[in-house]
Amino acid sequence: MRHTIKMKIDLRLKLYLIILVPLLAMGVLIMWSTITSSTSASLTTMQHNNQQLAVNTTQLLGQESESIKKLHASASEKSNEYKRLRNELITARLQSGALYVYMYNKTSEGWEYTVDGAGWDDADYSPYGGEMKFAPEIEKRLLSGEVVTTGIVNDPTWGQLLSSFSPIKDSGGKIIGYLGIDISAKAVNQISAETLADSYRTVIPIFAVVLILSLLMMLFVVRGILRQVRDIKSSLEQVADGNLKVISRHITKDQLGDISGLINRMVAQLTKIIVGIQQGSSTLQQSSGNIANTVQTNQRQTEELSRAIEEIAAGSMKQAEETEQSVKHSDNLGKIMDEVGSYVHQFTDTSERLSAVQMQVTREHEALLEKGRENAKRVGHQQEISRSLTAQSQLASSISGQIHSILKQTKILSLNASIEAARAGDAGKGFAVVAGEMGQLARQSEQSIQEIDAILGSFVQETHRMGSQFDENIAAVKEQESQIADCLQAFGEVSSISAEVQELAQRLQGRTADMHAIRQEVEQHLSYIASATEETSAMSEEVAASAVEQKRSAEELSIVSGQLAGLAGNLKAYSDQFQVETQKLLE
């Protein structure tokens, strides 16, 4: 009972939530839309009013075009034009309630303030010529003559502002300056709050009335749904307890009412099924007895058929074993022949590879022999060069001897000159100096010639040694040529032997192919015999398997018939537990 009450409470709560949650969500959405639209409308209104104020003010200032031009020419705050224009801007600021009203102009150096509409006692006013900055997109629109109104901008100095900028034109339509009007965002927020309050006074009562009507409608609908659900639950509980006489009431005209009708149809169908089960259970018991008698007759016939099949299968098995032995012998012979054939193939492949290697080595040795001959030619040529160097060195040595004799004569000549200079006295001093220099030059030349002789002697010795090395190289090259020629001869003999081996391998391969053909014929005859034996054996096995399967089926059928008899009794016992109205079934 506690569980039932809890389920009712849960269902009622769910139904309430299904209706209340969308209503509350709709209310929140309406409030959010009201706030958003009110704020947007207030901002749009203030932008329009501020822009219109800027346009009207610039029209009035356009009448003072001469004063503005004179002010730009004088650029002085002490001029009467500046004072008159500032008073007009102060008046416009006070009448409109704007935060700031000011004039500015575009010069070659940039944007600058011209007249600030702050009070005369305001020390923080913007002086004439003060720097002013604009965003690039606003500057572009102003220079094209447009009236620009911004959104709410958070200025670090002046706070949140909403600004309108308008060009000031003279009677001819020429731009002579610009006007800016700033209003505080507090005014926008104040208007938005007033508009929002008015909206709340209208929306909240309407929403409250809709919510109350929805709650009343919800209570009425939920009550009908719960009554139908309770009736459906009661009917299903009685059916679960075995009472098929129950009738579910159709309270609501919706899907729940349709479910009530479906429950009544389900109860009627269950009643038909139960009565059919009660009638068929007795018939099933009688049929199970007839099946059991038939199964016993089939079992006797199956046993006789099984004995006959076993005798046929024994003969087929013996024949199959003999055929299998013959096939095994043939397989062994085939394996031996295959092995011999593989050896023949390997032998042939080895011979072919040996021939290929012999040809490659022969080519390499021929190339090596050719290179050896070329090296011998180069060594002979170098030997001739060495001999020529030796001859030239000997010639240089003979020339060195001649130079020695010349130097000796030069020394003697220098000594004679010195003696003659000494005899001449003062007149021969200059000649004595020359004779001394010639003697010293002869000694130096003699020393150089001695060094050259030593070098030439060492060069001749090295040349002789190089010639002996060349002789040894030529002997080694000739010996290498002889060895390569011997190798080529040996490889020629190997090539002839390899050709003979290939011929023998081809003959052996032909004999092996003949043996394979004979073995295939034998295997073909054995396969015919084996297939016939296998067919006979397979047929015997199939018949035996069919007999065994028939016997097993008969046994299973006997078991099933017993189970059917027990099941029929159980079905009758279960169906008797339901309370069924026979009159209702007939209808």
C-alpha positions as CSV (number, residue, x, y, z in Angstrom):
1,M,0.0,0.0,0.0
2,R,2.9,2.3,0.8
3,H,4.4,1.6,-2.6
4,T,1.1,2.3,-4.3
5,I,0.7,5.7,-2.6
6,K,4.3,6.6,-3.5
7,M,3.8,5.8,-7.1
8,K,0.6,8.0,-7.2
9,I,2.5,10.9,-5.6
10,D,5.4,10.5,-8.1
11,L,3.0,10.5,-11.1
12,R,1.1,13.5,-9.9
13,L,4.3,15.4,-9.2
14,K,5.7,14.5,-12.6
15,L,2.5,15.7,-14.3
16,Y,2.6,19.0,-12.3
17,L,6.2,19.5,-13.3
18,I,5.5,18.8,-17.0
19,I,3.0,21.7,-16.9
20,L,4.7,24.1,-14.4
21,V,8.2,24.0,-15.8
22,P,7.3,25.2,-19.3
23,L,5.1,27.9,-17.8
24,L,7.9,29.2,-15.5
25,A,10.4,29.0,-18.4
26,M,7.9,31.0,-20.5
27,G,7.6,33.6,-17.7
28,V,11.4,33.9,-17.4
29,L,11.7,34.3,-21.2
30,I,8.9,37.0,-21.2
31,M,10.7,38.9,-18.4
32,W,14.0,38.7,-20.2
33,S,12.5,39.8,-23.5
34,T,10.8,42.7,-21.7
35,I,14.0,43.9,-20.1
36,T,16.0,43.6,-23.4
37,S,13.4,45.3,-25.5
38,S,12.9,48.1,-22.9
39,T,16.6,48.8,-22.7
40,S,17.0,48.7,-26.5
41,A,14.0,51.1,-27.0
42,S,15.3,53.5,-24.3
43,L,18.7,53.6,-26.0
44,T,17.3,54.1,-29.4
45,T,15.0,56.9,-28.2
46,M,17.9,58.7,-26.5
47,Q,20.1,58.3,-29.5
48,H,17.4,59.8,-31.7
49,N,16.7,62.7,-29.3
50,N,20.4,63.5,-28.9
51,Q,21.0,63.4,-32.7
52,Q,17.9,65.6,-33.3
53,L,19.2,68.0,-30.6
54,A,22.6,68.1,-32.3
55,V,21.0,68.8,-35.7
56,N,18.8,71.6,-34.3
57,T,21.7,73.2,-32.5
58,T,24.0,73.1,-35.6
59,Q,21.2,74.8,-37.5
60,L,21.1,77.7,-35.0
61,L,24.9,77.9,-34.9
62,G,24.9,78.0,-38.8
63,Q,23.3,81.4,-38.4
64,E,26.5,82.5,-36.6
65,S,28.7,81.5,-39.4
66,E,30.5,84.8,-39.6
67,S,31.3,84.7,-35.9
68,I,32.7,81.2,-36.2
69,K,34.9,82.2,-39.1
70,K,36.2,85.2,-37.2
71,L,36.9,83.0,-34.2
72,H,38.9,80.6,-36.4
73,A,40.8,83.6,-37.8
74,S,41.6,85.2,-34.4
75,A,42.0,81.9,-32.4
76,S,41.5,83.8,-29.2
77,E,39.3,83.1,-26.2
78,K,39.2,86.8,-25.4
79,S,37.4,87.7,-28.6
80,N,33.7,88.7,-28.5
81,E,32.9,85.8,-31.0
82,Y,34.3,83.2,-28.6
83,K,32.3,84.6,-25.6
84,R,29.0,84.8,-27.6
85,L,29.4,81.3,-29.0
86,R,30.2,79.9,-25.6
87,N,27.2,81.5,-24.0
88,E,25.0,80.0,-26.7
89,L,26.5,76.5,-26.0
90,I,26.0,77.0,-22.3
91,T,22.3,77.9,-22.9
92,A,21.9,74.8,-25.1
93,R,23.5,72.5,-22.5
94,L,21.3,73.8,-19.7
95,Q,18.1,73.7,-21.7
96,S,18.7,70.2,-23.0
97,G,20.1,68.7,-19.9
98,A,23.2,67.4,-21.8
99,L,26.4,66.6,-20.0
100,Y,28.7,68.3,-22.4
101,V,28.2,70.6,-25.5
102,Y,31.3,71.7,-27.4
103,M,32.5,72.9,-30.8
104,Y,35.6,71.6,-32.6
105,N,37.3,71.9,-36.0
106,K,39.5,69.9,-38.4
107,T,42.9,71.6,-39.0
108,S,46.1,70.5,-40.8
109,E,47.4,69.4,-37.4
110,G,44.4,67.3,-36.5
111,W,41.1,67.8,-34.6
112,E,41.1,70.5,-31.9
113,Y,38.5,72.1,-29.6
114,T,37.3,75.6,-30.5
115,V,34.5,76.4,-27.9
116,D,33.6,74.4,-24.8
117,G,30.0,74.8,-23.5
118,A,31.2,74.3,-19.8
119,G,30.3,77.0,-17.3
120,W,32.5,80.1,-17.0
121,D,33.4,79.0,-13.5
122,D,34.4,75.5,-14.6
123,A,38.2,75.2,-14.4
124,D,38.3,71.9,-16.2
125,Y,36.9,73.2,-19.5
126,S,38.6,72.4,-22.8
127,P,40.6,75.4,-24.0
128,Y,40.7,76.6,-27.6
129,G,43.1,74.5,-29.6
130,G,43.0,71.5,-27.3
131,E,43.7,68.2,-29.0
132,M,40.7,66.0,-29.8
133,K,40.7,62.4,-31.1
134,F,38.1,60.3,-33.0
135,A,37.9,56.7,-34.1
136,P,38.8,56.4,-37.8
137,E,35.3,55.3,-38.8
138,I,33.7,58.3,-37.0
139,E,36.2,60.7,-38.5
140,K,35.6,59.3,-42.0
141,R,31.8,59.8,-41.7
142,L,32.2,63.3,-40.2
143,L,34.4,64.5,-43.0
144,S,31.8,63.2,-45.5
145,G,29.2,65.5,-43.9
146,E,27.2,62.8,-42.0
147,V,25.6,63.2,-38.5
148,V,27.1,60.5,-36.3
149,T,25.6,59.1,-33.1
150,T,27.5,56.5,-31.0
151,G,26.3,53.9,-28.6
152,I,27.1,54.0,-24.9
153,V,30.9,54.3,-24.6
154,N,32.9,53.9,-21.4
155,D,35.3,56.8,-21.2
156,P,38.0,56.5,-18.6
157,T,37.8,60.2,-17.7
158,W,34.1,61.1,-18.1
159,G,32.4,57.7,-17.5
160,Q,29.7,56.2,-19.6
161,L,28.6,58.6,-22.4
162,L,26.3,58.7,-25.4
163,S,27.6,61.2,-28.0
164,S,26.3,62.8,-31.2
165,F,28.5,64.7,-33.7
166,S,27.2,67.0,-36.4
167,P,28.8,69.3,-39.0
168,I,28.0,73.0,-38.8
169,K,27.3,74.5,-42.2
170,D,26.8,78.1,-43.4
171,S,24.0,79.3,-45.6
172,G,25.9,78.0,-48.7
173,G,26.2,74.5,-47.3
174,K,29.9,74.7,-46.6
175,I,31.2,73.0,-43.4
176,I,32.7,75.7,-41.1
177,G,33.0,73.5,-37.9
178,Y,31.6,70.7,-35.9
179,L,29.3,70.3,-32.9
180,G,29.5,67.5,-30.2
181,I,26.9,66.8,-27.6
182,D,27.5,64.2,-24.8
183,I,24.8,62.9,-22.5
184,S,25.3,60.6,-19.5
185,A,24.3,57.0,-19.7
186,K,22.6,57.5,-16.3
187,A,19.8,59.3,-18.2
188,V,19.4,56.2,-20.5
189,N,19.4,53.9,-17.5
190,Q,16.8,56.0,-15.8
191,I,14.5,56.0,-18.8
192,S,15.0,52.3,-19.2
193,A,14.1,51.7,-15.5
194,E,10.9,53.8,-15.9
195,T,9.9,51.9,-19.1
196,L,10.7,48.6,-17.4
197,A,8.6,49.4,-14.4
198,D,5.6,50.3,-16.7
199,S,6.1,47.0,-18.5
200,Y,6.2,45.1,-15.3
201,R,2.9,46.7,-14.2
202,T,1.4,45.3,-17.4
203,V,3.1,42.0,-17.9
204,I,3.1,40.6,-14.3
205,P,-0.7,40.7,-13.8
206,I,-1.3,39.1,-17.2
207,F,1.3,36.4,-16.4
208,A,-0.3,35.8,-13.0
209,V,-3.8,35.4,-14.5
210,V,-2.4,33.0,-17.1
211,L,-0.5,31.0,-14.5
212,I,-3.6,30.7,-12.2
213,L,-5.8,29.6,-15.1
214,S,-3.1,27.1,-16.2
215,L,-2.9,25.7,-12.7
216,L,-6.7,25.2,-12.5
217,M,-6.7,23.6,-15.9
218,M,-3.8,21.4,-14.8
219,L,-5.6,20.3,-11.7
220,F,-8.7,19.3,-13.7
221,V,-6.7,17.4,-16.4
222,V,-4.4,15.7,-13.9
223,R,-7.3,14.5,-11.8
224,G,-8.9,12.8,-14.9
225,I,-5.6,11.2,-15.9
226,L,-5.0,9.9,-12.4
227,R,-8.5,8.4,-12.2
228,Q,-8.0,6.6,-15.5
229,V,-4.5,5.4,-14.4
230,R,-5.9,4.0,-11.1
231,D,-8.5,2.1,-13.0
232,I,-6.0,0.7,-15.5
233,K,-3.7,-0.3,-12.7
234,S,-6.5,-2.1,-10.7
235,S,-7.6,-4.0,-13.9
236,L,-4.0,-5.2,-14.6
237,E,-3.5,-6.3,-11.0
238,Q,-6.6,-8.5,-11.2
239,V,-5.5,-10.0,-14.5
240,A,-2.1,-10.7,-12.9
241,D,-3.9,-12.5,-10.1
242,G,-5.7,-14.8,-12.7
243,N,-9.1,-13.0,-12.8
244,L,-10.1,-12.7,-16.5
245,K,-13.6,-11.5,-15.6
246,V,-12.5,-8.0,-15.0
247,I,-13.6,-5.1,-17.2
248,S,-11.6,-1.8,-17.4
249,R,-13.7,1.5,-17.5
250,H,-13.2,4.0,-20.3
251,I,-13.1,7.3,-18.2
252,T,-11.1,9.7,-20.4
253,K,-11.4,10.1,-24.1
254,D,-7.7,10.1,-24.9
255,Q,-4.8,7.6,-25.3
256,L,-5.2,6.4,-21.7
257,G,-8.9,5.6,-22.5
258,D,-7.6,3.7,-25.6
259,I,-5.3,1.7,-23.3
260,S,-8.3,0.8,-21.2
261,G,-10.1,-0.5,-24.3
262,L,-6.9,-2.4,-25.3
263,I,-6.8,-4.0,-21.8
264,N,-10.4,-5.3,-22.3
265,R,-9.4,-6.7,-25.7
266,M,-6.3,-8.3,-24.2
267,V,-8.4,-10.0,-21.5
268,A,-10.8,-11.3,-24.1
269,Q,-8.0,-12.8,-26.2
270,L,-6.4,-14.3,-23.1
271,T,-9.7,-15.9,-22.3
272,K,-9.9,-17.5,-25.7
273,I,-6.3,-18.7,-25.4
274,I,-6.9,-20.3,-22.0
275,V,-10.0,-22.1,-23.1
276,G,-8.2,-23.3,-26.3
277,I,-5.3,-24.6,-24.1
278,Q,-7.8,-26.5,-21.9
279,Q,-9.4,-28.1,-24.9
280,G,-6.1,-28.9,-26.6
281,S,-4.4,-30.4,-23.6
282,S,-6.6,-33.6,-23.6
283,T,-6.1,-34.0,-27.3
284,L,-2.4,-33.7,-26.8
285,Q,-2.4,-36.4,-24.2
286,Q,-4.1,-38.9,-26.6
287,S,-1.7,-38.0,-29.5
288,S,1.3,-38.6,-27.3
289,G,0.1,-42.2,-26.6
290,N,-0.2,-42.9,-30.3
291,I,3.2,-41.5,-31.0
292,A,4.8,-43.8,-28.4
293,N,3.3,-46.9,-30.1
294,T,4.6,-45.9,-33.5
295,V,8.1,-45.2,-32.1
296,Q,8.4,-48.7,-30.8
297,T,7.6,-50.2,-34.2
298,N,10.2,-48.0,-35.9
299,Q,12.9,-48.9,-33.4
300,R,12.6,-52.7,-34.3
301,Q,12.8,-52.0,-38.0
302,T,15.8,-49.7,-37.5
303,E,17.8,-52.4,-35.6
304,E,17.4,-54.9,-38.4
305,L,18.5,-52.4,-41.0
306,S,21.6,-51.5,-38.9
307,R,22.8,-55.1,-38.8
308,A,22.7,-55.4,-42.6
309,I,24.5,-52.2,-43.2
310,E,27.3,-53.1,-40.7
311,E,28.1,-56.2,-42.8
312,I,28.3,-54.2,-46.1
313,A,30.5,-51.6,-44.3
314,A,33.0,-54.2,-43.1
315,G,33.7,-55.5,-46.6
316,S,34.0,-51.9,-47.9
317,M,36.5,-51.1,-45.1
318,K,38.7,-54.0,-45.9
319,Q,38.9,-53.1,-49.6
320,A,39.5,-49.5,-48.7
321,E,42.5,-50.5,-46.4
322,E,44.1,-52.5,-49.2
323,T,43.7,-49.6,-51.7
324,E,45.1,-47.2,-49.1
325,Q,48.2,-49.4,-48.7
326,S,48.7,-49.3,-52.5
327,V,48.3,-45.5,-52.5
328,K,50.8,-45.2,-49.7
329,H,53.4,-47.2,-51.7
330,S,52.7,-45.1,-54.7
331,D,53.1,-41.9,-52.6
332,N,56.4,-43.1,-51.2
333,L,57.7,-43.9,-54.8
334,G,56.5,-40.4,-55.9
335,K,58.4,-38.8,-53.0
336,I,61.6,-40.7,-53.8
337,M,61.2,-39.6,-57.5
338,D,60.5,-36.0,-56.5
339,E,63.6,-36.1,-54.3
340,V,65.7,-37.4,-57.1
341,G,64.2,-34.7,-59.4
342,S,65.0,-32.0,-56.9
343,Y,68.6,-33.3,-56.7
344,V,68.8,-33.2,-60.5
345,H,67.5,-29.7,-60.6
346,Q,69.9,-28.6,-57.9
347,F,72.8,-30.4,-59.8
348,T,71.8,-28.6,-63.0
349,D,71.5,-25.2,-61.2
350,T,74.9,-25.7,-59.6
351,S,76.4,-26.5,-62.9
352,E,74.9,-23.5,-64.5
353,R,76.0,-21.2,-61.7
354,L,79.5,-22.8,-62.0
355,S,79.6,-22.0,-65.7
356,A,78.4,-18.5,-65.1
357,V,81.1,-18.0,-62.4
358,Q,83.8,-19.5,-64.6
359,M,82.8,-17.1,-67.4
360,Q,82.8,-14.1,-65.1
361,V,86.2,-15.1,-63.6
362,T,87.6,-15.6,-67.1
363,R,86.5,-12.1,-68.1
364,E,87.9,-10.6,-64.9
365,H,91.3,-12.5,-65.4
366,E,91.4,-11.3,-69.0
367,A,90.8,-7.7,-67.9
368,L,93.4,-8.2,-65.2
369,L,95.9,-9.6,-67.8
370,E,95.2,-6.6,-70.0
371,K,95.8,-4.2,-67.1
372,G,99.0,-6.0,-66.2
373,R,100.3,-5.6,-69.8
374,E,99.4,-1.9,-69.7
375,N,101.2,-1.6,-66.3
376,A,104.3,-3.3,-67.9
377,K,104.2,-0.7,-70.7
378,R,104.0,2.1,-68.2
379,V,106.9,0.7,-66.2
380,G,109.1,0.4,-69.3
381,H,108.3,3.9,-70.2
382,Q,109.2,5.1,-66.7
383,Q,112.4,3.1,-66.9
384,E,113.3,4.9,-70.2
385,I,112.6,8.2,-68.4
386,S,114.8,7.1,-65.5
387,R,117.7,6.3,-67.9
388,S,117.3,9.6,-69.6
389,L,117.4,11.3,-66.2
390,T,120.6,9.4,-65.4
391,A,122.3,10.5,-68.7
392,Q,121.2,14.1,-68.1
393,S,122.6,13.9,-64.5
394,Q,126.0,12.6,-65.8
395,L,126.0,15.4,-68.4
396,A,125.3,17.9,-65.6
397,S,128.3,16.4,-63.6
398,S,130.6,16.9,-66.6
399,I,129.5,20.5,-67.0
400,S,130.2,21.0,-63.3
401,G,133.8,19.8,-63.9
402,Q,134.2,22.3,-66.6
403,I,132.9,25.0,-64.3
404,H,135.5,23.9,-61.7
405,S,138.3,24.5,-64.2
406,I,136.9,27.9,-65.1
407,L,136.7,28.9,-61.4
408,K,140.4,27.8,-60.9
409,Q,141.5,30.0,-63.8
410,T,139.3,32.8,-62.4
411,K,141.1,32.5,-59.1
412,I,144.5,32.6,-60.8
413,L,143.4,35.6,-62.8
414,S,142.2,37.4,-59.7
415,L,145.6,36.6,-57.9
416,N,147.6,37.9,-60.9
417,A,145.4,41.0,-61.0
418,S,146.0,41.7,-57.3
419,I,149.7,41.3,-57.8
420,E,149.7,43.7,-60.7
421,A,147.6,46.2,-58.8
422,A,150.0,46.1,-55.9
423,R,152.9,46.8,-58.3
424,A,150.9,49.8,-59.8
425,G,150.6,51.4,-56.3
426,D,147.9,54.0,-55.8
427,A,146.9,53.9,-59.5
428,G,146.0,50.2,-59.2
429,K,143.9,50.4,-56.0
430,G,140.6,50.4,-57.9
431,F,141.7,47.5,-60.0
432,A,142.8,45.7,-56.8
433,V,139.2,46.0,-55.4
434,V,137.8,44.5,-58.5
435,A,140.3,41.7,-58.4
436,G,139.4,41.0,-54.8
437,E,135.7,40.9,-55.6
438,M,136.4,38.5,-58.5
439,G,138.4,36.3,-56.2
440,Q,135.6,36.3,-53.6
441,L,133.0,35.6,-56.4
442,A,135.1,32.7,-57.6
443,R,135.2,31.2,-54.1
444,Q,131.4,31.5,-53.7
445,S,130.8,30.0,-57.1
446,E,133.1,27.1,-56.2
447,Q,131.2,26.5,-53.0
448,S,127.9,26.5,-54.9
449,I,129.3,24.2,-57.5
450,Q,130.3,21.8,-54.8
451,E,126.8,21.8,-53.4
452,I,125.3,21.2,-56.9
453,D,127.8,18.3,-57.3
454,A,126.6,16.8,-54.1
455,I,122.9,17.1,-55.1
456,L,123.6,15.7,-58.6
457,G,125.4,12.7,-57.0
458,S,122.5,12.0,-54.7
459,F,120.1,12.4,-57.6
460,V,122.1,9.9,-59.8
461,Q,122.1,7.4,-56.9
462,E,118.3,7.7,-56.5
463,T,117.8,7.3,-60.2
464,H,119.9,4.1,-60.2
465,R,117.8,2.8,-57.3
466,M,114.5,3.7,-59.2
467,G,115.8,1.9,-62.3
468,S,116.4,-1.3,-60.2
469,Q,112.9,-1.0,-58.8
470,F,111.4,-0.7,-62.3
471,D,113.3,-3.8,-63.3
472,E,111.8,-5.7,-60.4
473,N,108.3,-4.4,-61.2
474,I,108.7,-5.6,-64.8
475,A,109.8,-9.0,-63.6
476,A,106.8,-9.2,-61.2
477,V,104.3,-8.1,-64.0
478,K,105.6,-10.8,-66.4
479,E,105.3,-13.4,-63.6
480,Q,101.7,-12.2,-62.9
481,E,100.9,-12.5,-66.7
482,S,102.2,-16.1,-66.7
483,Q,100.0,-17.0,-63.6
484,I,96.9,-15.4,-65.1
485,A,97.4,-17.4,-68.3
486,D,97.7,-20.6,-66.3
487,C,94.4,-19.7,-64.5
488,L,92.7,-19.0,-67.8
489,Q,93.8,-22.4,-69.0
490,A,92.5,-24.1,-65.8
491,F,89.1,-22.3,-66.1
492,G,88.8,-23.6,-69.7
493,E,89.2,-27.1,-68.4
494,V,86.5,-26.4,-65.7
495,S,84.2,-25.0,-68.4
496,S,84.4,-28.2,-70.5
497,I,83.8,-30.4,-67.4
498,S,80.8,-28.2,-66.5
499,A,79.3,-28.7,-70.0
500,E,79.7,-32.5,-69.6
501,V,77.9,-32.3,-66.1
502,Q,75.0,-30.3,-67.6
503,E,74.6,-32.9,-70.4
504,L,74.5,-35.7,-67.8
505,A,72.0,-33.8,-65.7
506,Q,69.7,-33.2,-68.7
507,R,69.7,-37.0,-69.5
508,L,68.9,-37.8,-65.8
509,Q,66.1,-35.3,-65.8
510,G,64.5,-36.9,-68.9
511,R,64.6,-40.3,-67.2
512,T,63.0,-38.8,-64.1
513,A,60.2,-37.3,-66.2
514,D,59.5,-40.7,-67.8
515,M,59.3,-42.3,-64.3
516,H,56.9,-39.5,-63.2
517,A,54.5,-40.2,-66.1
518,I,54.4,-43.9,-65.3
519,R,53.7,-43.2,-61.6
520,Q,50.9,-40.8,-62.6
521,E,49.2,-43.6,-64.6
522,V,49.5,-46.0,-61.6
523,E,48.1,-43.3,-59.3
524,Q,45.2,-42.7,-61.7
525,H,44.2,-46.3,-61.6
526,L,44.5,-46.4,-57.9
527,S,42.4,-43.3,-57.6
528,Y,39.6,-44.9,-59.6
529,I,39.7,-47.9,-57.3
530,A,39.8,-45.7,-54.2
531,S,37.0,-43.5,-55.3
532,A,34.7,-46.5,-56.0
533,T,35.6,-47.9,-52.6
534,E,35.0,-44.5,-50.9
535,E,31.7,-44.2,-52.6
536,T,30.6,-47.6,-51.4
537,S,31.9,-46.9,-47.9
538,A,30.3,-43.4,-47.9
539,M,27.0,-44.9,-48.9
540,S,27.2,-47.5,-46.2
541,E,28.2,-44.9,-43.7
542,E,25.3,-42.6,-44.8
543,V,22.8,-45.5,-44.6
544,A,24.2,-46.5,-41.2
545,A,24.1,-42.9,-40.0
546,S,20.6,-42.6,-41.2
547,A,19.7,-45.7,-39.4
548,V,21.4,-44.5,-36.2
549,E,19.8,-41.1,-36.6
550,Q,16.4,-42.7,-37.2
551,K,16.9,-44.8,-34.1
552,R,18.0,-41.7,-32.1
553,S,15.0,-39.8,-33.5
554,A,12.7,-42.6,-32.4
555,E,14.1,-42.5,-28.9
556,E,13.9,-38.8,-28.8
557,L,10.3,-38.9,-30.1
558,S,9.5,-41.4,-27.4
559,I,10.9,-39.0,-24.8
560,V,9.1,-36.1,-26.4
561,S,5.8,-38.0,-26.4
562,G,6.3,-38.5,-22.6
563,Q,7.1,-34.9,-22.1
564,L,4.1,-33.8,-24.2
565,A,1.9,-35.9,-22.0
566,G,3.3,-34.3,-18.9
567,L,3.1,-30.8,-20.5
568,A,-0.5,-31.4,-21.4
569,G,-1.3,-32.2,-17.8
570,N,0.6,-29.1,-16.6
571,L,-1.2,-26.9,-19.2
572,K,-4.5,-28.2,-18.0
573,A,-3.6,-27.5,-14.4
574,Y,-2.4,-24.0,-15.2
575,S,-5.4,-23.1,-17.3
576,D,-7.7,-24.3,-14.5
577,Q,-6.2,-21.6,-12.3
578,F,-7.8,-18.8,-14.4
579,Q,-11.4,-17.6,-13.8
580,V,-13.1,-17.6,-17.3
581,E,-16.6,-16.6,-18.2
582,T,-17.8,-19.1,-20.9
583,Q,-20.7,-16.8,-21.9
584,K,-18.2,-13.9,-22.6
585,L,-16.0,-16.2,-24.7
586,L,-19.0,-17.2,-26.9
587,E,-19.9,-13.6,-27.5
